[in-house]
């Protein structure tokens, strides 16, 4: 979860605590809120809330879509294939290397190579 999501939970827990009449229950809820705040600080410190970036690679005429996803914190890059419903609609993800190893002749492979060439040097 991101630091923002943890802080949202902390805020919600604090709000709930204000409505509680039983002192023990209220104290427990305030402790939970404080723990959520700690998790938010930890997430912010580790930058786990840096969002992944996405770049469209190719969209076919039947609605299938391929995207290049980059995760800044881990450095991981992968290709997400989002097929149309008629193709089953099951999204899959493979590393860029695995995708290019297929060495397919489809336009999505060439589009990825062009995207990689334009963004960070020669494609693998």
C-alpha positions in Angstrom: 0.0 0.0 0.0 1.1 3.6 -0.5 1.7 6.1 2.3 -1.4 7.9 1.2 -3.5 4.8 1.6 -2.1 4.1 5.0 -2.8 7.7 6.1 -6.4 7.4 4.8 -6.8 4.4 7.1 -5.3 6.3 10.0 -7.7 9.2 9.4 -10.6 6.8 9.2 -9.6 5.1 12.5 -9.2 8.4 14.3 -12.7 9.5 13.1 -14.1 6.2 14.3 -12.4 6.6 17.7 -14.1 10.0 18.2 -17.5 8.3 17.9 -16.8 5.5 20.5 -18.1 5.9 24.0 -16.3 3.0 25.6 -12.9 4.2 26.8 -11.1 0.8 26.1 -12.6 0.6 22.6 -11.6 4.2 21.9 -8.1 3.6 23.1 -7.7 0.5 21.0 -8.9 2.4 17.9 -6.5 5.3 18.6 -3.7 2.7 18.9 -4.7 1.3 15.5 -4.7 4.8 14.0 -1.2 5.4 15.4 0.1 2.2 13.8 -1.4 3.1 10.5 0.5 6.4 10.7 3.7 4.5 11.4 3.1 2.4 8.3 2.4 5.5 6.3 5.8 7.0 7.4 7.6 3.7 6.6 6.0 3.6 3.1 7.0 7.2 2.4 10.5 6.5 3.6 10.9 3.5 1.3 9.2 5.3 -1.6 6.8 2.4 -2.1 4.2 4.9 -3.3 6.1 6.0 -6.3 3.7 5.0 -9.1 4.6 2.8 -12.0 4.7 4.5 -15.4 3.0 3.1 -18.4 3.6 3.7 -22.1 1.4 2.2 -24.8 3.3 0.0 -27.1 0.7 -1.1 -29.6 -3.1 -1.4 -29.9 -4.5 -3.8 -32.4 -7.5 -3.3 -34.6 -9.4 -5.9 -32.5 -8.8 -4.0 -29.3 -5.8 -5.9 -27.8 -3.4 -3.6 -26.1 0.3 -3.9 -25.1 1.9 -1.6 -22.6 5.4 -1.1 -21.3 5.2 -0.8 -17.5 8.2 0.6 -15.5 8.4 0.5 -11.7 10.8 3.2 -10.6 11.5 1.8 -7.1 12.4 -1.8 -8.2 13.6 -0.8 -11.7 11.5 -3.6 -13.1 10.1 -3.2 -16.6 7.6 -5.6 -18.2 5.1 -5.8 -21.0 1.4 -6.0 -20.0 -0.9 -7.6 -22.6 -4.6 -6.6 -22.2 -6.6 -8.7 -24.7 -10.1 -7.9 -25.8 -13.0 -9.9 -24.3 -13.3 -12.1 -27.3 -9.7 -13.3 -26.7 -10.5 -14.2 -23.2 -9.8 -10.8 -21.6 -7.1 -12.3 -19.3 -4.3 -9.8 -18.8 -0.8 -11.2 -18.8 2.6 -9.7 -17.8 6.1 -10.8 -18.9 9.5 -9.1 -18.6 10.7 -7.1 -21.6 13.4 -9.7 -22.1 10.9 -12.6 -22.2 8.7 -10.7 -24.5 11.5 -9.9 -27.0 12.9 -13.5 -26.7 9.8 -14.6 -28.5 11.1 -12.5 -31.4 7.7 -12.5 -32.9 7.0 -10.8 -36.2 3.9 -9.1 -35.0 3.6 -5.3 -34.9 3.7 -5.2 -31.1 7.3 -6.6 -31.1 8.5 -4.0 -33.6 6.7 -1.2 -31.7 8.4 -2.2 -28.5 11.8 -2.2 -30.1 11.1 1.3 -31.5 10.0 2.5 -28.1 13.0 1.1 -26.4 15.3 2.6 -29.1 13.8 6.0 -28.6 13.9 6.0 -24.8 17.1 4.3 -23.7 19.3 3.2 -26.4 19.3 -0.1 -28.4 16.6 -2.7 -27.6 17.9 -6.0 -26.1 
